[in-house]
Amino acid sequence: MSLGLNEVYKSFGGNQVIDGVTLEIEDGKVTSLVGPNGAGKTTLFNLVTGFVAVDRGTIRFAGRNLGGLSPQAVKRHGLVRTFQNLRLFLDMTVLENVRVALESDLSMNFWSRRNLAQVEKVLRRVGLWEQRQKMAGELSYAERKFLSLARVLATGAPCLLLDEPAAGLDGPSLRLFHELIREFKNGGGTVLLIEHNLDIVRDVSDRIVFLDKGRIAAAGTPEEIFSNPVLGELYFGIRVAAATAGEAGNAAR
């Protein structure tokens, strides 16, 4: 079920946002996209999932060319995603939000016993089953993040593209997120992850791809990427320095 990009290009108004990306995502692994803001990470997600058309190049999944397919068609082929802004229906219940996500696959009868059992299993796992009749707008921010994750997990898709799914989570919520990603991977699932929390990236990733100015600057294991002095200066070091300065300031106070 591998996902592959070959010489993919995308520009907007003369600005080359994705510049010849070639990438193979390994099945059953977590691959993280990292890099500075504006590197093209979310644009790459949009290209893969059909929300934006490729200028040149090919994107294939499970042997199929995804070029020209709508987001709904891409989803039916087994690629589903989350968004930074969540895109939940706040005036609908938790259960209805999952139902809408599943019913975009026209072949699925949401109310079948099997599908309801799957939805219940997922909502229980993310801690939202008891709140299934609550409006999504009444949930806390962390609960909304888990509802967004539940919507993609419930589809049973083999490949998830997660755009900053752990942003704003901490403590028990962050531990639950780690557990869910590991369980999905251990069950044979593939994850392509965008995440700015470098501790999370280091903890859950099998492979990291560093994107800068629309190009792949480096790719490797977490150990290889985090120990790269060039990338440390370009990206990681800036964040580490900022965090260290913040901690020092707090200690001084």
C-alpha positions in Angstrom: 0.0 0.0 0.0 3.0 2.3 -0.4 2.7 6.0 -1.0 5.2 7.5 -3.4 5.9 11.0 -4.9 8.0 11.4 -8.0 9.4 14.8 -9.0 6.4 16.7 -7.7 6.2 20.5 -8.3 3.7 23.1 -7.2 3.9 26.9 -7.5 1.4 29.7 -6.5 1.7 33.0 -8.4 5.3 32.4 -9.4 6.3 31.2 -5.9 7.7 27.7 -6.1 6.3 26.0 -3.0 7.1 22.4 -3.8 10.3 22.0 -5.9 10.8 18.5 -7.3 10.0 16.4 -4.3 10.6 12.6 -4.7 9.7 10.6 -1.6 8.7 7.0 -0.7 6.7 6.5 2.5 7.4 3.1 4.0 4.4 1.0 4.9 3.7 0.3 8.6 5.9 3.2 9.7 5.6 6.7 11.0 7.3 9.3 8.8 7.4 12.9 10.0 7.8 16.0 7.9 9.7 18.7 9.6 11.2 22.0 8.6 10.8 25.8 9.0 7.4 27.5 8.6 6.7 27.9 4.9 8.8 24.9 3.9 5.8 23.4 2.1 4.7 20.7 4.5 1.0 21.3 4.5 1.0 22.0 0.7 2.5 18.6 0.3 -0.4 17.1 2.3 -2.8 19.1 0.1 -1.2 17.7 -3.1 -1.3 14.1 -1.9 -4.9 14.3 -0.8 -6.3 16.0 -3.8 -7.1 19.4 -2.3 -4.6 21.0 -4.6 -3.6 19.9 -8.1 0.0 19.0 -8.9 1.7 21.1 -11.6 4.1 18.4 -12.5 5.1 14.9 -11.3 3.2 11.9 -10.0 1.7 10.7 -6.7 0.9 7.1 -6.4 -0.7 5.0 -3.6 -1.1 1.2 -3.7 -0.2 1.2 -7.4 -2.7 3.9 -8.3 -2.0 7.3 -9.8 -3.8 9.8 -7.6 -3.4 12.6 -10.2 -6.6 14.4 -10.9 -8.6 12.6 -8.2 -10.9 14.5 -5.9 -10.3 14.5 -2.1 -13.3 12.1 -1.7 -11.8 9.7 -4.3 -8.4 9.8 -2.6 -10.1 9.0 0.7 -11.9 6.0 -0.9 -8.5 4.7 -2.0 -7.4 4.6 1.7 -5.7 8.0 2.3 -7.3 10.1 5.0 -6.1 13.3 6.7 -6.6 15.7 9.6 -6.3 19.5 9.4 -4.6 22.1 11.5 -7.9 23.9 11.9 -9.7 20.6 12.7 -12.8 21.3 10.4 -15.3 19.8 12.9 -19.0 20.5 12.7 -19.4 22.3 16.1 -23.2 22.4 16.0 -23.3 18.6 15.5 -22.8 15.9 18.1 -19.6 13.9 18.5 -21.3 10.9 16.9 -22.7 12.9 14.0 -19.2 14.3 13.3 -17.9 10.7 12.9 -20.9 9.8 10.9 -20.3 12.6 8.4 -16.6 11.6 8.1 -17.6 8.0 7.2 -20.5 8.8 5.0 -18.3 10.6 2.5 -17.6 7.0 1.5 -20.9 6.3 -0.3 -20.4 2.6 -0.1 -20.6 2.7 3.7 -23.8 2.2 5.7 -23.0 4.0 8.9 -25.8 2.5 10.9 -24.8 -1.1 10.2 -24.0 -3.1 13.4 -20.4 -3.6 12.3 -19.8 0.1 11.6 -21.4 1.2 14.8 -19.3 -1.3 16.7 -16.2 0.2 15.1 -17.2 3.8 15.9 -17.9 2.8 19.5 -14.5 1.2 19.8 -12.7 4.2 18.4 -14.7 6.8 20.5 -14.1 4.7 23.7 -10.4 4.5 22.9 -10.1 8.3 22.5 -12.2 8.9 25.6 -15.3 10.4 23.9 -17.9 7.6 23.9 -19.7 8.9 27.0 -19.8 12.3 25.3 -21.1 11.0 21.9 -24.4 13.0 22.2 -22.6 16.2 23.2 -22.2 19.0 20.6 -18.6 19.2 19.3 -18.7 22.9 20.2 -19.0 22.0 23.9 -15.8 19.9 23.9 -12.5 21.2 25.2 -9.7 21.9 22.8 -8.0 18.6 23.6 -11.3 16.7 23.2 -11.8 18.3 19.8 -8.3 17.2 18.8 -9.2 13.6 19.7 -12.5 13.9 17.9 -10.6 14.9 14.8 -8.3 11.9 15.2 -11.3 9.6 15.9 -12.9 10.7 12.6 -10.0 9.3 10.6 -9.3 6.3 12.7 -12.9 5.2 12.4 -12.6 5.0 8.6 -10.3 2.0 8.9 -8.0 3.6 6.3 -4.5 2.1 6.1 -2.7 5.5 5.7 -3.2 8.6 7.8 -1.9 12.1 7.1 -1.9 14.0 10.4 -1.3 17.8 10.3 -0.2 18.9 13.7 -2.5 16.5 15.6 -0.8 17.0 19.0 -0.5 20.8 19.0 -1.8 22.1 22.3 -1.8 18.7 24.0 0.1 18.0 27.2 0.2 15.5 30.1 -2.3 12.6 29.9 -3.6 13.9 26.5 -0.1 13.7 25.0 0.5 10.2 26.4 -2.8 9.1 24.9 -1.9 10.5 21.5 1.4 8.6 21.7 -0.4 5.4 22.5 -2.9 5.8 19.6 -0.2 6.4 17.1 1.8 3.4 18.3 -1.3 1.2 18.2 -2.2 2.2 14.7 1.4 1.5 13.5 1.5 -1.8 15.3 -1.7 -2.8 13.5 0.1 -2.3 10.2 -1.0 1.3 9.6 1.1 4.0 7.9 1.4 7.6 9.2 2.7 10.7 7.5 3.0 13.3 10.3 3.5 17.1 10.4 4.3 18.1 13.9 6.3 21.0 15.4 6.8 19.4 18.8 10.2 17.9 18.4 9.9 15.7 21.4 6.8 14.0 19.8 8.6 13.8 16.5 11.6 12.1 18.1 9.4 9.7 20.1 7.0 8.4 17.5 8.9 8.6 14.2 10.7 5.8 12.4 11.9 8.2 9.7 12.1 12.0 9.5 12.1 14.0 6.2 13.4 17.5 6.5 11.7 19.9 4.1 13.1 23.4 3.4 12.0 25.8 0.6 10.0 23.1 -1.0 12.9 20.6 -1.3 14.0 17.6 0.7 17.1 18.7 2.5 17.7 15.5 4.4 16.0 12.2 5.4 16.9 9.6 7.9 16.2 8.1 11.3 15.5 10.5 14.2 19.0 10.0 15.5 20.5 10.9 12.1 18.4 14.0 11.7 18.6 15.4 15.2 22.4 15.0 15.2 22.9 16.8 11.9 24.7 20.0 12.7 23.5 21.8 9.6 19.9 21.1 10.4 20.5 22.0 14.0 21.7 25.4 12.9 18.8 25.8 10.4 15.9 24.6 12.5 16.4 22.5 15.6 19.1 24.6 17.2 16.9 27.7 16.9 14.1 26.0 18.8 16.3 24.5 21.4 18.0 27.8 22.0 14.7 29.5 22.4 13.4 26.8 24.8 16.6 27.0 26.8 16.4 30.8 27.0 12.8 30.6 28.2 13.7 28.1 30.9 16.5 30.3 32.1 14.2 33.3 32.2 11.7 31.3 34.3 14.4 30.1 36.6 15.7 33.7 37.1 12.2 34.8 38.1 
